[in-house]
């Protein structure tokens, strides 16, 4: 039995002599991705009525350490949409205004360039109307005020033609 144990030990040691154990390097830290520059646009999104006045916008470039870059930056503004939702006016470096033109969705973007680096930021745009059936009811109720005999329908009832007139008038404001 003793001879068998010694033979096994020799065989075991011979195995590691032929196939030496090499340590596997283990990193103490997982590498972190390098921080990147970013462009912040204010407000962070636009959800506006078609009839609203222009919305003021500002953009600011932030460096790799999340510090604002106040000088040496050029900004280029633009809008991407399928329905020509609006336009930009009063563009002056990091400032602009958005004017709604059509109901729809899009994206407003800013391209900032600093020391040869180009960074793009964007925000979503939604231009909508808020006229619901409740709004229509309120308007028609006001439209059919008892003291306003000039605009009263002859049958004193609101029909779909009256409602369509009011909706068409609202949407053309």
Steps between C-alpha positions, in 0.01 A plus 500: 500500500782732585660434162169585330477834686854594408435410134193716498694789653771470236241485224324805641827699527597390148171634365571849634860482375367446146207743539622773733248715680512853373330768703211678329532876534201648677430867463424671828285758321257472216593763243246779481407660171652840447261785571371691203399854428128575478264775389210598726199672347250690710215429524570123480188446284238707319131415529318801361165603361482609140370840614769562765763772468864407426696300758841633605786249482857486623786255449813441705796271437638298793853354502615151601487602868141628466617860527337766278705631210422871483724616216647379173187305405300540180141375490298395197123455549260287296164319495417158362132415454268331254233770507700824517388549862675831544789730430782663693531876522734740675794261490795661674776257601361300793151658488203449268119496500267230369181608318232231448364473144319165466366225723745209525817367657865562436840552651695816562876455492808707581847427367772649722858529377794567732871444429423284198257278690136486386228396743128474422211529744127479430157532660156376390240743362124450509267759349135429570154639532317447827151539378308202635130424502476664841652818354257482210208462739614800701544711187167399353331571834654846497418536133132429572461750779130595548571872478683464170202482267698606195691170492225268626401219262132518406422168670700595816694172472862434426555271205813359338521790256514747788770290669704471180478879455632556851782245455602648165499849651714385796754324284546810283592724792 
